Amino acid sequence: MKKIALVSATFLLLAGCEKPDHTKDLLNKVCDDLRGRYVCESIIFKGEPIDINGDGIVNTNLVEEFKTLNYARAMMETSQRIFPASDYDQETFFDLEIPMQAVDFDKRTNEYRTGISGSGMFISFSYKVDNSGAVTYMAHNERDSELWEDWTEEVSNIDNKFTHGESIVRFRNGILIALVNCAYYDYNTETFIQGQAEFTYGRVSYSLY
């Protein structure tokens, strides 16, 4: 019995002396810079100033336009969560719910109508961290047909049809900038236009909940 106790004590002592696993220290460091909750700070349209709320004022910072569309404004104020990767080269997904104008196209009259409150749409991205600490980003654009409907007389949410993620421009030090291909009805020119916008998000908390 004494021999068994001695062997057990020796095993526990050796186990307690094992060196901690530091193989994921770099991964954790990189992910700590990415993780957290983010909120939209600006939406810069990379083109001529446009008017998407019909108030007669044009802007390139579309935050000013979406502020008057209640549902769309709520999308800007909702925090977006970025979770840390649990291993190297693991594809980790995150969604950005962006504000939308909610544009319908009437095939009978060739006219566009916009929702009074706007809407929202999820844009999906993912990232991977390799064992050198380098981060790569990918946009995922399945363009789910349920996001817009092509009816006999109209196309509903036609702006969703032409909106999808392009790339991550920057993601470090609590700042996330996503380049998104967008579509809007411009009241200033009375045309449906397509272009790109940079959505900038700032981290408001490291906590994910």
VOGU-3710 file (C-alpha; in Angstrom, 3 decimals, decimal comma):
1> mkkialvsat> 0,000/0,000/0,000  2,836/2,367/0,859  4,456/1,673/-2,525  1,219/2,474/-4,328  0,842/5,715/-2,397  4,452/6,657/-3,169  4,001/6,008/-6,892  0,757/8,047/-6,940  2,400/10,953/-5,145  5,357/10,877/-7,568
11> flllagcekp> 2,990/10,882/-10,581  1,041/13,869/-9,231  4,290/15,736/-8,550  5,527/15,174/-12,088  2,172/16,167/-13,560  2,231/19,360/-11,553  5,671/20,189/-12,958  4,608/19,945/-16,608  5,150/23,144/-18,532  1,988/25,064/-19,542
21> dhtkdllnkv> 0,967/24,924/-23,206  1,858/28,241/-24,839  1,225/27,141/-28,429  -1,925/29,274/-28,663  -0,519/32,397/-27,027  -0,135/34,136/-30,395  -3,621/33,089/-31,493  -5,140/34,410/-28,275  -3,240/37,681/-28,618  -4,489/38,218/-32,173
31> cddlrgryvc> -8,068/37,264/-31,321  -8,103/39,526/-28,261  -7,584/42,422/-30,670  -10,586/41,312/-32,760  -13,134/40,027/-30,265  -15,935/42,088/-28,746  -19,100/43,985/-29,559  -19,005/46,651/-32,256  -21,421/49,380/-33,329  -21,649/51,275/-36,605
41> esiifkgepi> -19,966/54,694/-36,537  -20,041/55,754/-40,177  -21,153/54,609/-43,631  -19,185/56,418/-46,313  -20,632/56,092/-49,809  -17,794/56,102/-52,342  -19,520/58,178/-54,986  -21,532/61,347/-55,436  -23,617/62,474/-52,418  -27,077/60,916/-52,446
51> dingdgivnt> -30,446/61,427/-50,765  -31,991/58,138/-49,646  -34,555/59,407/-47,129  -36,225/61,934/-49,430  -35,574/65,025/-47,287  -33,845/66,919/-50,092  -30,415/66,784/-48,412  -27,597/64,764/-49,988  -24,806/63,057/-48,062  -21,887/60,718/-48,552
61> nlveefktln> -22,009/59,716/-44,863  -25,172/57,632/-45,032  -25,506/57,502/-41,246  -27,117/60,936/-41,579  -29,595/59,511/-44,088  -30,473/56,364/-42,127  -31,040/58,300/-38,884  -34,533/59,233/-40,049  -35,498/55,635/-40,948  -36,457/54,022/-37,640
71> yarammetsq> -35,753/50,372/-38,411  -32,566/51,151/-40,299  -31,391/53,377/-37,445  -31,927/50,499/-35,006  -29,596/48,364/-37,140  -26,845/50,964/-36,742  -27,355/51,074/-32,986  -27,350/47,277/-32,551  -23,983/45,852/-31,498  -22,364/43,265/-33,756
81> rifpasdydq> -20,475/40,414/-32,041  -17,075/39,102/-33,151  -16,070/35,812/-31,503  -12,451/34,663/-31,127  -11,166/31,693/-33,106  -10,479/28,598/-31,023  -7,614/27,285/-33,156  -5,169/28,262/-35,884  -6,536/28,180/-39,450  -10,082/27,806/-38,138
91> etffdleipm> -12,581/29,719/-40,271  -14,532/31,889/-37,841  -17,682/33,568/-39,174  -19,278/36,844/-38,184  -22,276/38,795/-39,492  -22,739/42,525/-39,824  -26,397/43,547/-39,877  -26,362/46,677/-42,002  -29,149/49,242/-42,452  -31,066/49,088/-45,727
101> qavdfdkrtn> -33,426/51,405/-47,580  -36,040/48,738/-48,508  -36,616/49,518/-52,203  -39,390/47,996/-54,317  -39,545/48,255/-58,110  -42,929/48,424/-59,848  -42,623/46,707/-63,236  -45,883/48,225/-64,476  -44,853/51,845/-64,001  -41,032/51,465/-63,883
111> eyrtgisgsg> -41,087/53,341/-60,593  -39,236/52,748/-57,331  -40,754/52,939/-53,855  -38,914/52,996/-50,539  -40,027/51,890/-47,084  -40,733/54,601/-44,528  -38,696/52,800/-41,854  -36,006/51,085/-43,906  -34,858/47,547/-43,135  -31,762/45,514/-42,335
121> mfisfsykvd> -29,640/42,831/-43,968  -26,939/40,457/-42,735  -23,591/40,608/-44,528  -21,379/37,605/-43,745  -17,594/37,537/-43,403  -15,079/35,153/-41,874  -11,461/35,234/-40,760  -8,582/32,825/-40,185  -5,412/33,215/-38,132  -2,373/31,191/-39,225
131> nsgavtymah> 0,427/30,075/-36,908  2,470/33,162/-37,794  -0,318/35,423/-36,525  -1,350/36,626/-39,991  -5,096/37,144/-40,471  -6,999/36,588/-43,716  -10,588/37,640/-44,346  -13,268/36,357/-46,692  -16,676/37,641/-47,782  -19,522/35,170/-48,172
141> nerdselwed> -22,215/36,115/-50,656  -24,738/33,379/-51,178  -27,295/36,069/-52,089  -30,187/34,213/-50,517  -33,194/34,587/-52,849  -35,433/34,935/-49,793  -33,970/38,394/-49,224  -35,783/39,727/-52,302  -38,749/38,585/-54,375  -39,291/38,869/-58,128
151> wteevsnidn> -43,057/38,936/-58,527  -45,125/39,312/-61,699  -45,797/43,000/-61,106  -42,898/44,084/-58,900  -39,520/43,239/-57,401  -39,605/43,662/-53,639  -36,433/44,616/-51,746  -34,521/44,979/-54,979  -31,746/46,786/-53,083  -31,015/43,512/-51,228
161> kfthgesivr> -30,454/41,771/-54,557  -27,467/43,990/-55,350  -26,005/44,283/-51,835  -23,172/42,014/-50,717  -19,881/42,123/-48,869  -16,728/42,853/-50,861  -13,832/42,808/-48,392  -12,492/43,796/-44,974  -10,476/46,986/-45,391  -9,195/47,164/-41,825
171> frngilialv> -9,675/45,189/-38,615  -7,370/46,107/-35,739  -7,193/48,171/-32,558  -10,948/48,045/-32,083  -11,800/49,376/-35,552  -13,513/47,280/-38,236  -14,018/48,671/-41,744  -15,987/46,560/-44,222  -16,348/47,390/-47,908  -19,857/46,559/-49,126
181> ncayydynte> -21,383/46,698/-52,597  -24,654/48,587/-52,157  -27,719/49,725/-54,061  -29,975/52,686/-53,239  -32,745/54,762/-54,725  -31,422/58,331/-54,915  -34,208/60,899/-54,533  -31,874/63,622/-55,728  -31,420/62,131/-59,213  -34,539/59,924/-59,104
191> tfiqgqaeft> -32,481/56,892/-60,128  -31,613/53,495/-58,681  -27,840/53,436/-58,274  -25,208/50,883/-57,352  -21,897/51,650/-55,690  -19,662/50,823/-52,754  -19,691/52,030/-49,169  -17,263/51,636/-46,283  -19,007/50,605/-43,072  -16,899/51,543/-40,041
201> ygrvsysly> -17,548/49,856/-36,693  -15,971/50,724/-33,367  -15,613/48,337/-30,447  -17,743/49,286/-27,448  -16,968/46,263/-25,255  -14,683/43,235/-25,087  -17,592/41,320/-23,591  -19,595/39,231/-26,055  -22,764/39,206/-23,940
//
